[in-house]
Amino acid sequence: EEVLLRPEQISACVLRKLYDTAERDHRRRTNADAGESASSAKVRVTRAVIGVPAYFTESQRRATVRASELAGVPKVKLLPEPEAAALAYGAASDGRGGDGGTARSDDEEELILVFDLGG
């Protein structure tokens, strides 16, 4: 029997797998940090930030939110990928950005190019 799936249903399957993996890895790290006697209480992903291509239409963005809802996570923030790249650059924990360059002081002017190569 042939089964037809809408694109957002396929995306929901991918997202559910990602959510499950994140939950499992979180439990594994938590148990490792607390020792073997730690509880294996189930921690669930309740919110998500999903990077989407900058060219996504409003319809495609709504479909992405629906996919997350189908996967069991209704609280979603969509973030255009170029914005995600810019945020990741500024959020580097060592203050050097993603390029491994030297730290700069806050009074220095800096020009940063954020380019979404796509793919």
VOPAGU-2260 file (C-alpha; in pm, 1 decimal, decimal comma):
REM VOPAGU-2260
SITE   aa  ch    i         X         Y         Z
SITE  GLU   A    0       0,0       0,0       0,0
SITE  GLU   A    1     134,1     340,5     -96,9
SITE  VAL   A    2     158,5     603,5     176,7
SITE  LEU   A    3     182,0     969,1      86,5
SITE  LEU   A    4     335,2    1208,5     333,5
SITE  ARG   A    5     322,9    1586,4     327,5
SITE  PRO   A    6     661,2    1762,0     347,7
SITE  GLU   A    7     590,0    1880,9     701,8
SITE  GLN   A    8     519,5    1522,0     810,0
SITE  ILE   A    9     861,7    1417,5     684,2
SITE  SER   A   10    1016,8    1720,0     857,0
SITE  ALA   A   11     831,5    1620,6    1175,8
SITE  CYS   A   12     995,7    1275,8    1162,4
SITE  VAL   A   13    1339,4    1435,8    1126,8
SITE  LEU   A   14    1270,2    1682,5    1409,2
SITE  ARG   A   15    1136,5    1408,4    1639,2
SITE  LYS   A   16    1457,2    1210,5    1582,0
SITE  LEU   A   17    1664,6    1519,9    1663,4
SITE  TYR   A   18    1456,6    1590,0    1976,7
SITE  ASP   A   19    1487,4    1225,5    2088,2
SITE  THR   A   20    1863,2    1232,2    2034,8
SITE  ALA   A   21    1898,2    1556,7    2232,4
SITE  GLU   A   22    1691,7    1412,4    2519,1
SITE  ARG   A   23    1889,6    1086,2    2524,5
SITE  ASP   A   24    2225,1    1265,3    2512,4
SITE  HIS   A   25    2116,7    1502,8    2788,3
SITE  ARG   A   26    2024,4    1207,2    3011,5
SITE  ARG   A   27    2353,4    1036,2    2931,6
SITE  ARG   A   28    2558,6    1345,8    3020,7
SITE  THR   A   29    2353,5    1414,7    3334,2
SITE  ASN   A   30    2390,4    1056,2    3455,4
SITE  ALA   A   31    2763,7    1057,0    3381,2
SITE  ASP   A   32    2809,1    1380,9    3576,0
SITE  ALA   A   33    2604,8    1256,5    3874,2
SITE  GLY   A   34    2746,8     904,4    3881,9
SITE  GLU   A   35    2586,6     574,4    3796,1
SITE  SER   A   36    2328,2     595,4    4075,6
SITE  ALA   A   37    2163,8     900,4    3919,5
SITE  SER   A   38    1798,7     885,3    3824,5
SITE  SER   A   39    1710,7     836,6    3461,4
SITE  ALA   A   40    1416,7    1076,4    3478,7
SITE  LYS   A   41    1291,7    1158,0    3132,1
SITE  VAL   A   42    1370,4    1514,0    3029,8
SITE  ARG   A   43    1171,6    1637,1    2731,3
SITE  VAL   A   44    1246,9    1906,0    2477,4
SITE  THR   A   45     973,1    2163,3    2535,2
SITE  ARG   A   46    1096,9    2447,4    2314,9
SITE  ALA   A   47    1311,4    2468,6    2004,8
SITE  VAL   A   48    1495,7    2721,0    1792,8
SITE  ILE   A   49    1504,2    2608,2    1430,7
SITE  GLY   A   50    1727,0    2768,0    1168,9
SITE  VAL   A   51    1553,9    2819,7     835,2
SITE  PRO   A   52    1684,1    2952,6     504,7
SITE  ALA   A   53    1653,3    3328,8     474,9
SITE  TYR   A   54    1450,7    3292,4     155,2
SITE  PHE   A   55    1175,5    3082,4     320,4
SITE  THR   A   56     830,8    3219,3     249,1
SITE  GLU   A   57     576,2    3270,2     523,7
SITE  SER   A   58     404,1    2950,6     410,2
SITE  GLN   A   59     728,2    2753,1     444,1
SITE  ARG   A   60     788,7    2904,9     785,8
SITE  ARG   A   61     437,1    2804,0     899,6
SITE  ALA   A   62     497,1    2451,7     766,3
SITE  THR   A   63     816,8    2432,4     972,5
SITE  VAL   A   64     628,6    2534,8    1286,3
SITE  ARG   A   65     359,8    2273,6    1207,3
SITE  ALA   A   66     631,6    2009,3    1166,0
SITE  SER   A   67     764,3    2086,5    1512,6
SITE  GLU   A   68     411,8    2073,5    1653,0
SITE  LEU   A   69     360,4    1732,9    1487,4
SITE  ALA   A   70     688,2    1621,1    1646,8
SITE  GLY   A   71     552,0    1718,0    1988,8
SITE  VAL   A   72     726,3    2052,0    2044,4
SITE  PRO   A   73     478,2    2336,8    1989,9
SITE  LYS   A   74     693,0    2623,2    2123,6
SITE  VAL   A   75     920,3    2714,1    1834,5
SITE  LYS   A   76    1125,2    3015,8    1737,6
SITE  LEU   A   77    1237,2    3026,0    1374,4
SITE  LEU   A   78    1568,5    3193,8    1309,8
SITE  PRO   A   79    1692,2    3279,1     960,9
SITE  GLU   A   80    2027,1    3104,4     909,1
SITE  PRO   A   81    2230,1    3423,4     843,8
SITE  GLU   A   82    2104,2    3562,2    1176,3
SITE  ALA   A   83    2198,7    3236,1    1346,6
SITE  ALA   A   84    2549,5    3263,0    1203,1
SITE  ALA   A   85    2582,3    3621,8    1323,9
SITE  LEU   A   86    2458,6    3529,4    1671,0
SITE  ALA   A   87    2694,0    3232,6    1688,3
SITE  TYR   A   88    2986,7    3456,8    1598,3
SITE  GLY   A   89    2900,1    3701,9    1875,5
SITE  ALA   A   90    2821,3    3431,1    2128,9
SITE  ALA   A   91    3159,3    3255,8    2116,2
SITE  SER   A   92    3248,1    3176,9    2476,8
SITE  ASP   A   93    3608,4    3287,9    2440,8
SITE  GLY   A   94    3519,6    3626,5    2291,7
SITE  ARG   A   95    3713,8    3548,7    1973,9
SITE  GLY   A   96    3428,0    3448,8    1747,5
SITE  GLY   A   97    3426,1    3139,1    1534,2
SITE  ASP   A   98    3747,3    3217,7    1345,5
SITE  GLY   A   99    3988,1    3172,4    1636,7
SITE  GLY   A  100    4115,5    3528,4    1592,0
SITE  THR   A  101    4232,5    3752,1    1871,0
SITE  ALA   A  102    3992,2    3909,6    2117,6
SITE  ARG   A  103    3910,9    4273,9    2061,2
SITE  SER   A  104    3823,2    4542,5    2310,0
SITE  ASP   A  105    3470,4    4686,9    2306,4
SITE  ASP   A  106    3592,0    5026,5    2185,4
SITE  GLU   A  107    3742,5    4886,2    1864,8
SITE  GLU   A  108    3535,5    4906,1    1549,0
SITE  GLU   A  109    3503,5    4577,6    1366,0
SITE  LEU   A  110    3365,8    4481,1    1027,3
SITE  ILE   A  111    3218,9    4131,7    1013,6
SITE  LEU   A  112    3085,4    3965,1     701,9
SITE  VAL   A  113    2817,1    3703,2     760,8
SITE  PHE   A  114    2760,2    3497,3     449,6
SITE  ASP   A  115    2515,2    3210,8     418,0
SITE  LEU   A  116    2669,6    2977,1     164,6
SITE  GLY   A  117    2356,3    2765,9     155,1
SITE  GLY   A  118    2353,5    2401,9      73,9
